[in-house]
Amino acid sequence: MNITALRRNWFTLSIIMVLTSLALVAILGLRLGLDFTGGARWDIAFDQPVETSQVQSFFAERSELTQDVQIQRAEGDQVLITIEDLPDAALQSIKTDLGTAVGTFTENSYRKVDATIGQSFKTKSLYAILTALAGIIIFVAFAFRKIPKAVNPWRFGGVAIIALFHDIIIVLGVFVVLGAIFQTELDLPFITALLATLGFSVNDTIVILDRVRENIRYQKPDETFEDTVEKSVQQTLMRSINTSISTLLPLLALLFLGAEAIFFFVLALAVGIAIGTYSSIFLAAPMLVTWKNWADSRE
């Protein structure tokens, strides 16, 4: 299969996936976790059967709460409660009154994140992603600086960044859907998985682009730039696929056999690696050809 010759098909597929993901983000919104919103989260198990409506009614009557309380029902009488950032005294009062009004319970875990710390995490996570993207485009442009001017080394960095944005947006779209269905939240482990995805994806992309650079040096007179790119993709195709499969296999084992606490973290890695492999092979390299053809037509 001539991957580069079919680039319009891949571009169309990518555009559909990106636009769909952006639409889902706009419609459903990002479900941010406690790490970014701040607040307190209790994992409690009532000693006797209780209805979720009882817990909801209790919190609806609390005058000190200015935001809605999220209540998730787990197995049996286990309840996960997420409330806004409150002083410790107010939280202790709620805890005591909940036991009196609804029923005694056992506290499995309790976690609190200050609202200012949550905002700091949100800002630093954004900076981390932007810094990573800026560093990647500068590094790629520098590493490919000896590429002939007719090809332009900045295009190598440009297509790498476009592929990375493509990967980020699609992973976000997947997790927005998971958030709407399973109440999956975007937290610090998700950002970690996203950064790991960027590293894996750009590594795969650079392998292909580096082979393009090498083949340009030995390009035959009767070969076009598109021929050179396609040859480079075919030469690295199995290497990219095999690397991705060998990485996905242990992730799949963790998905099905690992602890529930890391399920969505591992899922983010698996989705990111799968999308990153696709973008490296079917998006980044063929985009070089389209970009060069467009630039040549403008001269």
C-alpha positions as CSV (number, residue, x, y, z in Angstrom):
1,M,0.0,0.0,0.0
2,N,1.3,3.4,-1.0
3,I,0.7,5.3,2.2
4,T,1.9,8.7,0.9
5,A,-0.2,8.5,-2.2
6,L,-3.3,7.9,-0.1
7,R,-2.5,10.9,2.2
8,R,-5.8,12.7,1.4
9,N,-7.7,9.7,2.9
10,W,-5.6,9.9,6.1
11,F,-5.9,13.6,6.3
12,T,-9.7,13.3,6.0
13,L,-9.8,10.7,8.7
14,S,-7.7,12.8,11.0
15,I,-9.7,15.9,10.4
16,I,-12.9,14.0,11.2
17,M,-11.4,12.6,14.5
18,V,-10.1,16.0,15.5
19,L,-13.3,17.9,14.8
20,T,-15.4,15.2,16.5
21,S,-13.1,15.4,19.6
22,L,-13.3,19.2,19.7
23,A,-17.1,19.1,19.4
24,L,-17.3,16.6,22.2
25,V,-15.0,18.8,24.4
26,A,-17.2,21.9,23.6
27,I,-20.5,20.0,24.2
28,L,-19.6,17.8,27.2
29,G,-16.8,19.8,28.7
30,L,-13.7,18.6,30.5
31,R,-14.4,16.7,33.8
32,L,-11.5,18.0,35.9
33,G,-10.4,16.0,38.9
34,L,-9.8,17.0,42.5
35,D,-6.1,17.8,41.6
36,F,-7.3,20.8,39.5
37,T,-10.6,21.9,41.1
38,G,-9.6,21.6,44.8
39,G,-11.9,20.3,47.4
40,A,-12.3,17.2,49.5
41,R,-13.2,13.7,48.6
42,W,-14.5,11.0,51.0
43,D,-14.7,7.3,50.3
44,I,-17.1,6.0,53.0
45,A,-19.0,2.8,53.6
46,F,-22.2,3.0,55.6
47,D,-22.8,0.4,58.3
48,Q,-26.4,-0.1,57.1
49,P,-28.2,0.2,53.8
50,V,-28.9,3.8,52.8
51,E,-30.4,5.4,49.7
52,T,-28.4,7.8,47.6
53,S,-31.3,10.3,47.9
54,Q,-30.7,10.4,51.6
55,V,-27.1,11.5,51.2
56,Q,-28.1,14.0,48.5
57,S,-30.8,15.5,50.7
58,F,-28.4,15.8,53.6
59,F,-26.0,17.9,51.6
60,A,-28.7,19.9,49.9
61,E,-29.6,21.3,53.3
62,R,-26.1,22.4,54.2
63,S,-26.0,26.2,54.0
64,E,-22.2,26.4,54.1
65,L,-22.0,24.7,50.7
66,T,-22.0,27.0,47.7
67,Q,-21.4,24.3,45.0
68,D,-23.1,21.1,44.1
69,V,-21.8,18.0,45.9
70,Q,-20.9,15.0,43.7
71,I,-22.1,11.7,45.0
72,Q,-21.0,8.5,43.3
73,R,-22.4,5.1,44.4
74,A,-20.0,2.2,44.5
75,E,-20.5,-1.4,45.5
76,G,-22.9,-2.1,48.3
77,D,-23.2,0.8,50.7
78,Q,-19.9,2.4,49.6
79,V,-20.3,6.1,48.6
80,L,-17.7,8.5,47.1
81,I,-18.4,12.1,48.0
82,T,-16.7,15.1,46.4
83,I,-17.3,18.6,47.9
84,E,-15.8,22.0,47.6
85,D,-12.8,23.3,49.5
86,L,-13.9,24.1,53.0
87,P,-12.1,24.8,56.4
88,D,-11.2,21.7,58.3
89,A,-13.7,22.7,61.1
90,A,-16.6,22.8,58.6
91,L,-15.6,19.5,57.1
92,Q,-15.5,17.9,60.5
93,S,-18.9,19.3,61.3
94,I,-20.4,17.8,58.1
95,K,-18.8,14.5,58.9
96,T,-20.3,14.4,62.3
97,D,-23.8,15.5,61.1
98,L,-23.7,13.0,58.3
99,G,-23.3,10.1,60.7
100,T,-26.1,11.4,62.8
101,A,-28.6,12.3,60.0
102,V,-28.0,9.4,57.6
103,G,-26.2,6.7,59.5
104,T,-22.9,5.6,60.9
105,F,-20.2,4.9,58.4
106,T,-16.6,3.8,58.1
107,E,-14.2,6.2,56.4
108,N,-12.1,4.3,53.9
109,S,-10.1,7.3,52.7
110,Y,-10.1,11.0,52.8
111,R,-8.3,13.4,50.6
112,K,-8.3,17.2,50.4
113,V,-6.7,19.6,47.9
114,D,-6.7,23.3,48.6
115,A,-8.4,25.3,45.8
116,T,-5.2,27.5,45.2
117,I,-3.1,24.4,44.9
118,G,-5.6,23.0,42.4
119,Q,-5.4,26.1,40.3
120,S,-1.6,26.0,40.5
121,F,-1.6,22.3,39.3
122,K,-3.8,23.3,36.4
123,T,-1.5,26.2,35.4
124,K,1.6,24.1,35.7
125,S,0.1,21.2,33.7
126,L,-0.7,23.6,30.9
127,Y,2.8,25.1,31.0
128,A,4.4,21.6,31.1
129,I,2.5,20.6,27.9
130,L,3.3,23.8,26.1
131,T,7.0,23.7,27.1
132,A,7.2,20.1,25.9
133,L,5.8,21.1,22.5
134,A,8.0,24.1,22.2
135,G,11.1,22.1,23.1
136,I,10.2,19.4,20.6
137,I,9.8,21.8,17.6
138,I,13.1,23.6,18.5
139,F,15.0,20.3,18.9
140,V,13.6,18.8,15.7
141,A,14.4,21.9,13.7
142,F,17.9,21.9,15.1
143,A,18.5,18.2,14.5
144,F,17.3,18.5,10.9
145,R,19.1,21.8,10.2
146,K,21.3,20.4,7.5
147,I,18.2,19.4,5.4
148,P,18.3,21.1,2.0
149,K,16.6,24.6,2.0
150,A,14.2,23.3,-0.7
151,V,12.7,21.1,2.0
152,N,13.1,23.5,4.9
153,P,14.1,21.9,8.3
154,W,11.3,23.9,10.1
155,R,8.7,21.9,8.3
156,F,10.0,18.7,10.0
157,G,9.4,20.4,13.4
158,G,6.1,21.7,12.2
159,V,4.7,18.4,11.1
160,A,5.8,16.8,14.3
161,I,4.0,19.4,16.4
162,I,0.8,19.1,14.2
163,A,0.9,15.3,14.8
164,L,1.3,15.9,18.6
165,F,-1.6,18.3,18.7
166,H,-3.6,15.8,16.7
167,D,-2.8,13.1,19.4
168,I,-3.6,15.3,22.4
169,I,-7.0,16.4,21.0
170,I,-8.1,12.9,20.2
171,V,-7.1,11.5,23.6
172,L,-9.0,14.4,25.2
173,G,-12.0,13.5,23.1
174,V,-11.9,9.9,24.2
175,F,-11.7,10.9,27.9
176,V,-14.5,13.5,27.6
177,V,-16.7,10.6,26.4
178,L,-15.5,8.4,29.3
179,G,-16.2,11.3,31.7
180,A,-19.7,11.6,30.5
181,I,-20.4,7.8,30.7
182,F,-18.2,6.6,33.6
183,Q,-17.5,10.0,35.4
184,T,-13.8,9.6,34.5
185,E,-11.8,12.6,35.6
186,L,-8.8,14.4,34.2
187,D,-6.2,14.5,37.0
188,L,-2.4,14.6,37.4
189,P,-1.9,11.0,36.4
190,F,-3.8,11.8,33.1
191,I,-1.4,14.7,32.5
192,T,1.5,12.3,33.1
193,A,0.1,9.9,30.6
194,L,-0.4,12.7,28.1
195,L,3.2,13.8,28.4
196,A,4.4,10.2,28.1
197,T,2.3,9.9,24.9
198,L,4.0,13.0,23.5
199,G,7.4,11.5,24.1
200,F,6.5,8.2,22.5
201,S,4.7,9.8,19.6
202,V,7.5,12.2,18.7
203,N,10.1,9.5,19.1
204,D,8.2,7.4,16.5
205,T,7.8,10.5,14.2
206,I,11.5,11.4,14.5
207,V,12.6,7.9,13.4
208,I,10.5,8.2,10.2
209,L,11.7,11.8,9.6
210,D,15.3,10.9,10.2
211,R,15.0,8.2,7.5
212,V,13.6,10.8,5.2
213,R,16.6,13.0,5.9
214,E,19.0,10.1,5.1
215,N,17.2,9.1,1.9
216,I,17.2,12.8,0.7
217,R,21.0,12.6,0.6
218,Y,21.0,9.6,-1.7
219,Q,17.9,10.6,-3.7
220,K,18.2,9.4,-7.3
221,P,17.7,11.9,-10.2
222,D,14.4,10.3,-11.3
223,E,13.0,10.2,-7.8
224,T,10.5,12.8,-6.5
225,F,10.3,14.0,-3.0
226,E,7.1,12.0,-2.6
227,D,9.0,8.9,-3.7
228,T,11.7,9.5,-1.1
229,V,9.1,10.0,1.7
230,E,7.2,6.9,0.8
231,K,10.4,4.8,0.7
232,S,11.3,6.1,4.1
233,V,7.8,5.3,5.5
234,Q,8.0,1.8,4.1
235,Q,11.5,1.2,5.5
236,T,10.4,2.2,9.1
237,L,6.8,0.9,9.0
238,M,7.4,-2.5,10.6
239,R,9.7,-1.1,13.1
240,S,7.1,1.5,14.2
241,I,4.3,-1.1,14.4
242,N,6.4,-3.7,16.2
243,T,7.5,-1.1,18.8
244,S,3.9,0.0,19.4
245,I,2.6,-3.6,19.7
246,S,5.4,-4.5,22.2
247,T,4.5,-1.4,24.2
248,L,0.7,-2.0,24.1
249,L,0.9,-5.7,25.2
250,P,2.0,-5.0,28.8
251,L,-0.4,-2.0,28.9
252,L,-3.3,-4.3,27.9
253,A,-2.2,-6.8,30.6
254,L,-2.4,-4.0,33.1
255,L,-5.8,-2.9,31.8
256,F,-7.3,-6.3,32.3
257,L,-5.3,-7.6,35.2
258,G,-4.0,-4.5,37.0
259,A,-5.4,-2.6,39.9
260,E,-8.5,-0.6,39.4
261,A,-6.8,2.6,40.7
262,I,-4.5,2.8,37.6
263,F,-7.0,1.6,35.0
264,F,-7.7,5.0,33.4
265,F,-4.0,6.0,33.6
266,V,-3.1,2.9,31.7
267,L,-6.0,3.4,29.3
268,A,-4.8,7.0,28.5
269,L,-1.3,5.6,27.7
270,A,-2.7,2.8,25.5
271,V,-5.0,5.2,23.5
272,G,-2.2,7.8,23.2
273,I,0.3,5.3,21.9
274,A,-2.1,3.8,19.4
275,I,-3.1,7.3,18.1
276,G,0.6,8.4,18.2
277,T,1.6,5.4,16.0
278,Y,-1.1,6.3,13.5
279,S,-0.1,10.0,13.3
280,S,3.6,9.2,12.9
281,I,3.0,6.9,10.0
282,F,-0.1,8.2,8.2
283,L,0.0,11.9,9.1
284,A,3.4,13.4,9.8
285,A,5.5,12.1,6.9
286,P,2.8,12.5,4.2
287,M,2.2,16.0,5.5
288,L,5.8,16.9,4.5
289,V,4.9,16.1,0.9
290,T,1.7,18.2,0.9
291,W,3.5,21.1,2.6
292,K,6.4,21.0,0.1
293,N,4.0,20.7,-2.9
294,W,2.0,23.7,-1.6
295,A,5.2,25.8,-1.1
296,D,6.5,24.9,-4.6
297,S,3.2,25.9,-6.1
298,R,3.5,29.3,-4.4
299,E,6.9,30.1,-6.0
